[in-house]
Amino acid sequence: VTLYNPPSSNNPNANTIIRTSSLASPTMKLSGHKGSIYTLAYDPPGETLCSGSFDSTCLLWNASGNCENFNVLLGHKNAILDCKFTNNGEKVITASADYNLGVYDVRTGERLKRFMGHEGIVNAVGVAKDASPCLAVSASDDRTCRMWDTRVRSEVGCLEDQFQVTAVAYSNDGLTVFSGGIDNCIHAWDVRQMKRTMTMKGHTDTITCLSLNPKGTHILSNSMDGTLKTWDIRPFVDSGKKRHDKTFVGGTHNAEKGLLNCSWSADGTMVTGGSADRIVHIWDELSAEELYSLPGHAGCVNAVVFHPKENVIASASSDKSIFVGELS
């Protein structure tokens, strides 16, 4: 009995690997930025990838095929530290070190609005998944989170903290804002009452990013203490159970003190985050075990995001390049 039958050479499909995505090849490198890349975002349908860089531009890339760069978002006068697509995918909102936020049209690449009002570097921007696509919230070194509406010129609300705010996220319904900063705590704010409702402690260093899971039940945080943590943010948690859920170890932060991101896979089963050791780490959410450790970057990995529909990840680094690749 033949246990192993080597593929006959006359079969043309013998060596073709089964492909799992719409990318032209299993791993692709996107170059074009002239400085460190700090942020990445996919639009909700997964057709466009946006990258923001120290060179004060955002580049828009096709998320499939050869990943051509089809637009440049200009107008900021300093590094772009965060970017998000609105939930309808029509606009990109950017947060910059020039104290402003920009709202750009994805199709034309023109800047529709500039949100001015922060008195310090704008570290992060958040949008709500199921609320109005016009709403955004930003976090800044001026110790505030400000809320914006793309239909209005100035801010529509301001949440004042005691410390610099480095990370922000909207709840899916847009009724709660989560912020994290140099006080190592995650704060929840009620948007309607404009006051703090909850504080979650556990990290021992600055929180660099906050990200909600697709269901909106848990929030993922990345911190300079070298861990990612998940927290249960449902309104009622058993009194005996703490809100801190899991801790993911393996990623590192370094003296660059970059605001490294964190994100969930579309089905909420995997988490990932930026890491200073130049490796993309991906963990299983359920067991908190590391599933993938992907080398290749030559600089600090600042942002890693999962494709919203396909089994693909994109990572951005201080080596000025982006890798887009399939997960096997």
LUMLUM-872458 format. One line per 8 residues: number of its first residue (from 1); their letters; for each residue x negated, y negated, z negated of C-alpha. Coordinates in steps of 0.05 Angstrom, whole numbers, plus 5000, padded with zeros to 4 digits. Layout:
BEGIN
NUM> a> X Y Z; ... .
***
This chain:
BEGIN
1> vtlynpps> 5000 5000 5000; 4971 4932 5019; 4976 4886 4960; 4947 4826 4996; 4958 4815 5069; 4914 4757 5093; 4950 4710 5140; 4937 4728 5213 .
9> snnpnant> 4900 4672 5249; 4950 4672 5307; 5004 4644 5261; 4999 4568 5268; 5036 4555 5203; 4991 4599 5161; 4950 4543 5130; 5001 4486 5127 .
17> iirtssla> 5016 4467 5056; 5089 4458 5040; 5099 4383 5032; 5144 4356 4979; 5151 4282 4998; 5158 4233 5055; 5085 4209 5049; 5040 4217 5110 .
25> sptmklsg> 4990 4256 5069; 4991 4285 4998; 4948 4230 4968; 4940 4160 4997; 4897 4101 4977; 4926 4031 4989; 4877 3974 4991; 4888 3901 5005 .
33> hkgsiytl> 4885 3865 4938; 4823 3823 4924; 4826 3832 4848; 4847 3879 4793; 4918 3905 4802; 4959 3898 4738; 5029 3920 4756; 5069 3966 4801 .
41> aydppget> 5143 3974 4813; 5187 4016 4859; 5254 3988 4882; 5315 4030 4860; 5325 4067 4927; 5250 4083 4928; 5236 4050 4995; 5189 3995 4973 .
49> lcsgsfds> 5129 3991 4925; 5108 3924 4897; 5039 3911 4867; 5017 3849 4829; 4945 3830 4821; 4893 3784 4790; 4887 3753 4860; 4954 3718 4844 .
57> tcllwnas> 4992 3754 4899; 5042 3811 4902; 5039 3859 4961; 5100 3898 4985; 5087 3967 5013; 5130 4018 5049; 5139 4074 4999; 5139 4129 5052 .
65> gncenfnv> 5100 4148 5114; 5034 4111 5120; 5052 4061 5064; 5041 4000 5107; 5036 3933 5072; 5093 3893 5102; 5096 3830 5060; 5056 3784 5015 .
73> llghknai> 5089 3745 4959; 5051 3679 4949; 5061 3619 4905; 5032 3637 4837; 4970 3600 4815; 4942 3654 4769; 4942 3729 4758; 5008 3767 4763 .
81> ldckftnn> 5016 3809 4701; 5083 3842 4713; 5136 3851 4767; 5205 3883 4770; 5256 3894 4825; 5327 3871 4809; 5374 3931 4803; 5403 3919 4873 .
89> gekvitas> 5333 3920 4902; 5341 3853 4938; 5293 3811 4896; 5227 3817 4860; 5216 3780 4795; 5143 3766 4776; 5110 3745 4711; 5046 3706 4717 .
97> adynlgvy> 4990 3677 4675; 5007 3608 4706; 5063 3604 4653; 5117 3614 4706; 5161 3670 4734; 5177 3676 4808; 5238 3704 4843; 5224 3730 4913 .
105> dvrtgerl> 5267 3756 4969; 5243 3826 4987; 5263 3821 5060; 5232 3754 5077; 5179 3750 5023; 5197 3677 5008; 5201 3650 4937; 5273 3633 4921 .
113> krfmgheg> 5262 3606 4851; 5210 3590 4800; 5228 3598 4727; 5191 3546 4686; 5197 3538 4611; 5145 3582 4578; 5087 3546 4545; 5039 3604 4549 .
121> ivnavgva> 5019 3663 4593; 5080 3705 4614; 5060 3776 4598; 5120 3816 4618; 5188 3814 4652; 5248 3861 4645; 5312 3873 4683; 5375 3911 4662 .
129> kdaspcla> 5391 3975 4700; 5467 3971 4698; 5481 3897 4683; 5482 3839 4732; 5424 3838 4781; 5416 3764 4766; 5392 3774 4695; 5319 3778 4672 .
137> vsasddrt> 5281 3770 4607; 5208 3750 4599; 5156 3755 4543; 5101 3705 4532; 5042 3684 4490; 5084 3624 4468; 5117 3672 4419; 5184 3673 4455 .
145> crmwdtrv> 5226 3719 4499; 5266 3677 4547; 5327 3700 4586; 5339 3678 4657; 5394 3681 4709; 5374 3675 4782; 5437 3634 4795; 5415 3581 4744 .
153> rsevgcle> 5354 3537 4746; 5332 3537 4673; 5331 3591 4620; 5397 3616 4591; 5371 3637 4524; 5309 3639 4481; 5290 3690 4427; 5237 3663 4380 .
161> dqfqvtav> 5187 3710 4347; 5130 3696 4298; 5077 3727 4342; 5055 3730 4414; 5101 3776 4454; 5065 3824 4502; 5121 3871 4523; 5195 3866 4537 .
169> aysndglt> 5252 3910 4562; 5327 3903 4572; 5376 3957 4549; 5413 3988 4608; 5476 3949 4593; 5438 3883 4585; 5465 3871 4515; 5400 3884 4477 .
177> vfsggidn> 5329 3860 4489; 5270 3899 4462; 5205 3863 4450; 5136 3884 4427; 5075 3842 4410; 5012 3834 4369; 5050 3849 4304; 5051 3923 4326 .
185> cihawdvr> 5127 3926 4318; 5184 3936 4368; 5242 3889 4356; 5313 3895 4381; 5352 3831 4394; 5427 3824 4404; 5436 3780 4465; 5506 3757 4445 .
193> qmkrtmtm> 5488 3736 4375; 5417 3716 4395; 5387 3748 4333; 5343 3806 4314; 5380 3869 4296; 5326 3921 4284; 5250 3929 4277; 5214 3995 4290 .
201> kghtdtit> 5146 4005 4259; 5095 4059 4273; 5042 4032 4320; 4977 4007 4290; 4956 3959 4345; 4985 3912 4398; 5042 3940 4440; 5025 3932 4513 .
209> clslnpkg> 5089 3957 4548; 5160 3979 4534; 5202 4022 4581; 5272 4051 4574; 5288 4122 4594; 5339 4131 4651; 5395 4148 4603; 5380 4088 4559 .
217> thilsnsm> 5377 4129 4495; 5302 4124 4481; 5247 4072 4492; 5175 4088 4508; 5119 4044 4483; 5045 4040 4500; 4998 4011 4448; 4925 3991 4440 .
225> dgtlktwd> 4921 4043 4384; 4913 4093 4441; 4981 4126 4436; 5048 4125 4473; 5109 4135 4429; 5183 4146 4442; 5237 4116 4397; 5310 4133 4391 .
233> irpfvdsg> 5349 4069 4404; 5420 4096 4403; 5464 4054 4358; 5473 4106 4304; 5417 4152 4283; 5425 4201 4225; 5403 4165 4162; 5353 4221 4147 .
241> kkrhdktf> 5320 4215 4215; 5271 4161 4233; 5277 4126 4299; 5206 4145 4319; 5212 4207 4361; 5147 4232 4393; 5075 4211 4402; 5034 4223 4465 .
249> vggthnae> 4959 4224 4458; 4903 4227 4509; 4905 4157 4539; 4855 4105 4518; 4849 4029 4513; 4784 3991 4516; 4752 3923 4503; 4786 3895 4566 .
257> kgllncsw> 4849 3894 4523; 4892 3901 4585; 4968 3905 4580; 4971 3977 4604; 5040 3999 4626; 5083 4060 4611; 5140 4092 4649; 5188 4150 4654 .
265> sadgtmvt> 5202 4198 4711; 5270 4190 4745; 5299 4249 4707; 5268 4229 4641; 5228 4294 4633; 5158 4264 4641; 5124 4201 4616; 5060 4167 4638 .
273> ggsadriv> 5021 4104 4623; 4960 4063 4641; 4894 4086 4611; 4825 4055 4606; 4789 4122 4618; 4804 4116 4694; 4849 4176 4692; 4924 4181 4704 .
281> hiwdelsa> 4955 4219 4646; 5024 4250 4653; 5059 4282 4594; 5119 4328 4587; 5170 4288 4547; 5201 4348 4512; 5137 4380 4485; 5092 4318 4486 .
289> eelyslpg> 5039 4361 4520; 4996 4333 4576; 5017 4362 4644; 4970 4326 4691; 4904 4290 4685; 4889 4259 4752; 4820 4229 4766; 4800 4185 4825 .
297> hagcvnav> 4802 4113 4802; 4737 4075 4792; 4765 4026 4741; 4815 4020 4684; 4884 4048 4706; 4931 3990 4690; 4997 4016 4716; 5028 4083 4734 .
305> vfhpkenv> 5099 4091 4760; 5141 4149 4783; 5179 4147 4849; 5254 4141 4834; 5274 4198 4882; 5214 4239 4902; 5160 4277 4863; 5110 4222 4875 .
313> iasassdk> 5070 4176 4830; 5034 4111 4844; 4976 4084 4802; 4941 4017 4803; 4873 4001 4776; 4821 3948 4762; 4782 3978 4820; 4831 3938 4865 .
321> sifvgels> 4862 4000 4895; 4928 4037 4889; 4935 4113 4895; 5001 4143 4916; 5005 4218 4912; 5050 4278 4906; 5055 4317 4841; 5045 4391 4856 .
***
